[in-house]
Amino acid sequence: MLQIFEEPTKLFSQSQVPLIADVLPMLDSIEQSMTLVCDDEDMELPNVVRVAAQAVLLLIDKYYCLMKDCELYTIAIG
């Protein structure tokens, strides 16, 4: 499960600031993975993991809402 965060962690830990074009695909990937964790009951994951995945989804949603409020993001990814 933690492999989901390996690539984003490497990207965000670089000395350079990641570009929005790099960040958005990572957020999309994390969002998809966390949605699967929340929805897939066959994984037999502890409830605490599902709660953590839901918290991640809420945080990503928060960033998407903030992004919609800023026209610069829309221009950068458009």
OpenMM code with the backbone's topology and positions (N, CA, C; nanometers):
from openmm import Vec3, app, unit

residues = "MET LEU GLN ILE PHE GLU GLU PRO THR LYS LEU PHE SER GLN SER GLN VAL PRO LEU ILE ALA ASP VAL LEU PRO MET LEU ASP SER ILE GLU GLN SER MET THR LEU VAL CYS ASP ASP GLU ASP MET GLU LEU PRO ASN VAL VAL ARG VAL ALA ALA GLN ALA VAL LEU LEU LEU ILE ASP LYS TYR TYR CYS LEU MET LYS ASP CYS GLU LEU TYR THR ILE ALA ILE GLY".split()
positions = [
    Vec3(0.0815, -0.1190, 0.0000),
    Vec3(0.0000, 0.0000, 0.0000),
    Vec3(0.0865, 0.1262, 0.0000),
    Vec3(0.1955, 0.1252, 0.0696),
    Vec3(0.2805, 0.2445, 0.0766),
    Vec3(0.3523, 0.2739, -0.0551),
    Vec3(0.3554, 0.1759, -0.1459),
    Vec3(0.4187, 0.1995, -0.2756),
    Vec3(0.3467, 0.3096, -0.3518),
    Vec3(0.2197, 0.3311, -0.3201),
    Vec3(0.1417, 0.4360, -0.3848),
    Vec3(0.2091, 0.5712, -0.3671),
    Vec3(0.2732, 0.5903, -0.2520),
    Vec3(0.3316, 0.7201, -0.2179),
    Vec3(0.4797, 0.7321, -0.2523),
    Vec3(0.5403, 0.6251, -0.3024),
    Vec3(0.6846, 0.6271, -0.3279),
    Vec3(0.7245, 0.7294, -0.4340),
    Vec3(0.6612, 0.7243, -0.5503),
    Vec3(0.6976, 0.8167, -0.6588),
    Vec3(0.6655, 0.9624, -0.6227),
    Vec3(0.5446, 0.9917, -0.5685),
    Vec3(0.5193, 1.1310, -0.5288),
    Vec3(0.6173, 1.1819, -0.4229),
    Vec3(0.6548, 1.0961, -0.3291),
    Vec3(0.7491, 1.1377, -0.2253),
    Vec3(0.8832, 1.1749, -0.2863),
    Vec3(0.9297, 1.0955, -0.3811),
    Vec3(1.0563, 1.1265, -0.4484),
    Vec3(1.0468, 1.2595, -0.5229),
    Vec3(0.9346, 1.2807, -0.5925),
    Vec3(0.9175, 1.4038, -0.6688),
    Vec3(0.9140, 1.5246, -0.5765),
    Vec3(0.8379, 1.5164, -0.4692),
    Vec3(0.8203, 1.6306, -0.3811),
    Vec3(0.9399, 1.6530, -0.2892),
    Vec3(1.0287, 1.5565, -0.2787),
    Vec3(1.1456, 1.5694, -0.1917),
    Vec3(1.2666, 1.6276, -0.2641),
    Vec3(1.2562, 1.6522, -0.3921),
    Vec3(1.3665, 1.7086, -0.4677),
    Vec3(1.3908, 1.8523, -0.4239),
    Vec3(1.5128, 1.8968, -0.4482),
    Vec3(1.5458, 2.0347, -0.4115),
    Vec3(1.4739, 2.1351, -0.5014),
    Vec3(1.4395, 2.0935, -0.6224),
    Vec3(1.3648, 2.1808, -0.7126),
    Vec3(1.2171, 2.1767, -0.6748),
    Vec3(1.1469, 2.2824, -0.7054),
    Vec3(1.0032, 2.2867, -0.6802),
    Vec3(0.9334, 2.2130, -0.7942),
    Vec3(0.8482, 2.1145, -0.7617),
    Vec3(0.7784, 2.0434, -0.8694),
    Vec3(0.6809, 2.1361, -0.9419),
    Vec3(0.6678, 2.1159, -1.0709),
    Vec3(0.5770, 2.1963, -1.1521),
    Vec3(0.4351, 2.1423, -1.1382),
    Vec3(0.3382, 2.2292, -1.1598),
    Vec3(0.1981, 2.1887, -1.1506),
    Vec3(0.1680, 2.0744, -1.2471),
    Vec3(0.2358, 2.0736, -1.3608),
    Vec3(0.2169, 1.9659, -1.4586),
    Vec3(0.2652, 1.8317, -1.4047),
    Vec3(0.3565, 1.8337, -1.3085),
    Vec3(0.4040, 1.7102, -1.2461),
    Vec3(0.3158, 1.6706, -1.1281),
    Vec3(0.2642, 1.7688, -1.0590),
    Vec3(0.1889, 1.7434, -0.9358),
    Vec3(0.0501, 1.6880, -0.9651),
    Vec3(-0.0189, 1.7450, -1.0615),
    Vec3(-0.1569, 1.7027, -1.0873),
    Vec3(-0.1706, 1.5555, -1.1241),
    Vec3(-0.0864, 1.5022, -1.2126),
    Vec3(-0.0976, 1.3587, -1.2403),
    Vec3(-0.0723, 1.2730, -1.1150),
    Vec3(0.0175, 1.3189, -1.0289),
    Vec3(0.0432, 1.2467, -0.9045),
    Vec3(-0.0801, 1.2484, -0.8141),
    Vec3(-0.1419, 1.3648, -0.8030),
    Vec3(-0.2635, 1.3741, -0.7219),
    Vec3(-0.3740, 1.2856, -0.7779),
    Vec3(-0.3883, 1.2838, -0.9091),
    Vec3(-0.4884, 1.1978, -0.9722),
    Vec3(-0.4614, 1.0504, -0.9423),
    Vec3(-0.3353, 1.0121, -0.9526),
    Vec3(-0.2971, 0.8740, -0.9257),
    Vec3(-0.3243, 0.8352, -0.7800),
    Vec3(-0.2875, 0.9232, -0.6886),
    Vec3(-0.3118, 0.8968, -0.5462),
    Vec3(-0.4622, 0.8901, -0.5199),
    Vec3(-0.5366, 0.9809, -0.5815),
    Vec3(-0.6819, 0.9824, -0.5621),
    Vec3(-0.7451, 0.8508, -0.6086),
    Vec3(-0.7041, 0.8032, -0.7244),
    Vec3(-0.7566, 0.6767, -0.7759),
    Vec3(-0.7223, 0.5613, -0.6833),
    Vec3(-0.5991, 0.5567, -0.6366),
    Vec3(-0.5558, 0.4486, -0.5487),
    Vec3(-0.6299, 0.4512, -0.4150),
    Vec3(-0.6472, 0.5711, -0.3592),
    Vec3(-0.7163, 0.5824, -0.2300),
    Vec3(-0.8651, 0.5504, -0.2428),
    Vec3(-0.9227, 0.5835, -0.3574),
    Vec3(-1.0625, 0.5480, -0.3820),
    Vec3(-1.0775, 0.3965, -0.3854),
    Vec3(-0.9834, 0.3288, -0.4495),
    Vec3(-0.9869, 0.1821, -0.4517),
    Vec3(-0.9744, 0.1235, -0.3110),
    Vec3(-0.8876, 0.1821, -0.2315),
    Vec3(-0.8694, 0.1346, -0.0939),
    Vec3(-0.9993, 0.1512, -0.0154),
    Vec3(-1.0647, 0.2637, -0.0317),
    Vec3(-1.1900, 0.2892, 0.0413),
    Vec3(-1.3030, 0.1983, -0.0053),
    Vec3(-1.3079, 0.1714, -0.1358),
    Vec3(-1.4216, 0.0998, -0.1934),
    Vec3(-1.4064, -0.0518, -0.1985),
    Vec3(-1.2850, -0.1021, -0.2024),
    Vec3(-1.2627, -0.2448, -0.2224),
    Vec3(-1.2632, -0.3201, -0.0898),
    Vec3(-1.3707, -0.3899, -0.0636),
    Vec3(-1.3817, -0.4646, 0.0619),
    Vec3(-1.3088, -0.5984, 0.0565),
    Vec3(-1.2660, -0.6411, -0.0616),
    Vec3(-1.1935, -0.7672, -0.0761),
    Vec3(-1.0483, -0.7573, -0.0312),
    Vec3(-0.9981, -0.6358, -0.0105),
    Vec3(-0.8580, -0.6169, 0.0283),
    Vec3(-0.8309, -0.6601, 0.1720),
    Vec3(-0.9351, -0.6698, 0.2526),
    Vec3(-0.9204, -0.7090, 0.3930),
    Vec3(-0.8239, -0.6180, 0.4686),
    Vec3(-0.8352, -0.4898, 0.4449),
    Vec3(-0.7513, -0.3930, 0.5140),
    Vec3(-0.8178, -0.3530, 0.6457),
    Vec3(-0.7374, -0.3181, 0.7443),
    Vec3(-0.7952, -0.2701, 0.8700),
    Vec3(-0.8751, -0.1413, 0.8468),
    Vec3(-0.9754, -0.1203, 0.9293),
    Vec3(-1.0587, -0.0008, 0.9163),
    Vec3(-0.9775, 0.1275, 0.9268),
    Vec3(-0.8731, 0.1268, 1.0086),
    Vec3(-0.7914, 0.2470, 1.0248),
    Vec3(-0.7258, 0.2863, 0.8917),
    Vec3(-0.6937, 0.1899, 0.8080),
    Vec3(-0.6342, 0.2186, 0.6775),
    Vec3(-0.7388, 0.2824, 0.5867),
    Vec3(-0.8608, 0.2315, 0.5936),
    Vec3(-0.9683, 0.2901, 0.5125),
    Vec3(-0.9985, 0.4333, 0.5572),
    Vec3(-0.9964, 0.4573, 0.6864),
    Vec3(-1.0191, 0.5922, 0.7392),
    Vec3(-0.9074, 0.6852, 0.6927),
    Vec3(-0.7831, 0.6379, 0.6964),
    Vec3(-0.6698, 0.7188, 0.6498),
    Vec3(-0.6834, 0.7496, 0.5005),
    Vec3(-0.7264, 0.6503, 0.4229),
    Vec3(-0.7455, 0.6723, 0.2793),
    Vec3(-0.8542, 0.7763, 0.2553),
    Vec3(-0.9599, 0.7713, 0.3355),
    Vec3(-1.0661, 0.8714, 0.3227),
    Vec3(-1.0148, 1.0108, 0.3579),
    Vec3(-0.9285, 1.0195, 0.4571),
    Vec3(-0.8690, 1.1486, 0.4945),
    Vec3(-0.7837, 1.2030, 0.3804),
    Vec3(-0.7109, 1.1160, 0.3138),
    Vec3(-0.6308, 1.1578, 0.1980),
    Vec3(-0.7226, 1.2123, 0.0885),
    Vec3(-0.8334, 1.1442, 0.0638),
    Vec3(-0.9275, 1.1904, -0.0387),
    Vec3(-0.9853, 1.3272, -0.0050),
    Vec3(-1.0145, 1.3498, 0.1215),
    Vec3(-1.0654, 1.4809, 0.1632),
    Vec3(-0.9611, 1.5899, 0.1436),
    Vec3(-0.8364, 1.5581, 0.1726),
    Vec3(-0.7287, 1.6558, 0.1545),
    Vec3(-0.7066, 1.6873, 0.0063),
    Vec3(-0.7097, 1.5854, -0.0761),
    Vec3(-0.6950, 1.6073, -0.2205),
    Vec3(-0.8099, 1.6926, -0.2718),
    Vec3(-0.9314, 1.6641, -0.2255),
    Vec3(-1.0471, 1.7436, -0.2657),
    Vec3(-1.0295, 1.8897, -0.2252),
    Vec3(-0.9748, 1.9110, -0.1074),
    Vec3(-0.9479, 2.0474, -0.0611),
    Vec3(-0.8550, 2.1204, -0.1579),
    Vec3(-0.7473, 2.0525, -0.2012),
    Vec3(-0.6529, 2.1142, -0.2938),
    Vec3(-0.7165, 2.1381, -0.4306),
    Vec3(-0.8005, 2.0458, -0.4771),
    Vec3(-0.8693, 2.0672, -0.6034),
    Vec3(-0.9619, 2.1888, -0.5955),
    Vec3(-1.0307, 2.2060, -0.4831),
    Vec3(-1.1185, 2.3228, -0.4646),
    Vec3(-1.0374, 2.4520, -0.4639),
    Vec3(-0.9239, 2.4510, -0.3963),
    Vec3(-0.8374, 2.5694, -0.3959),
    Vec3(-0.7854, 2.5990, -0.5359),
    Vec3(-0.7556, 2.4933, -0.6081),
    Vec3(-0.7030, 2.5098, -0.7432),
    Vec3(-0.8080, 2.5737, -0.8340),
    Vec3(-0.9337, 2.5351, -0.8162),
    Vec3(-1.0406, 2.5924, -0.8982),
    Vec3(-1.0580, 2.7414, -0.8727),
    Vec3(-1.0225, 2.7852, -0.7526),
    Vec3(-1.0356, 2.9263, -0.7175),
    Vec3(-0.9260, 3.0132, -0.7786),
    Vec3(-0.8214, 2.9512, -0.8296),
    Vec3(-0.7083, 3.0262, -0.8837),
    Vec3(-0.6998, 3.0065, -1.0345),
    Vec3(-0.7197, 3.1132, -1.1086),
    Vec3(-0.7164, 3.1046, -1.2547),
    Vec3(-0.5799, 3.0645, -1.3089),
    Vec3(-0.4750, 3.0956, -1.2345),
    Vec3(-0.3402, 3.0630, -1.2792),
    Vec3(-0.3232, 2.9124, -1.2976),
    Vec3(-0.3790, 2.8337, -1.2068),
    Vec3(-0.3712, 2.6881, -1.2212),
    Vec3(-0.4415, 2.6430, -1.3470),
    Vec3(-0.5586, 2.6998, -1.3730),
    Vec3(-0.6341, 2.6621, -1.4917),
    Vec3(-0.5553, 2.6949, -1.6171),
    Vec3(-0.4920, 2.8089, -1.6196),
    Vec3(-0.4109, 2.8491, -1.7349),
    Vec3(-0.2882, 2.7575, -1.7476),
    Vec3(-0.2266, 2.7241, -1.6352),
    Vec3(-0.1039, 2.6421, -1.6372),
    Vec3(-0.1298, 2.5024, -1.6904),
    Vec3(-0.2455, 2.4461, -1.6590),
    Vec3(-0.2713, 2.3089, -1.7034),
    Vec3(-0.3491, 2.3031, -1.8333),
    Vec3(-0.3998, 2.4179, -1.8771),
    Vec3(-0.4836, 2.4234, -1.9989),
    Vec3(-0.4033, 2.4225, -2.1186),
] * unit.nanometer
topology = app.Topology()
chain = topology.addChain("A")
for resn in residues:
    res = topology.addResidue(resn, chain)
    for name in ("N", "CA", "C"):
        topology.addAtom(name, app.Element.getBySymbol(name[0]), res)
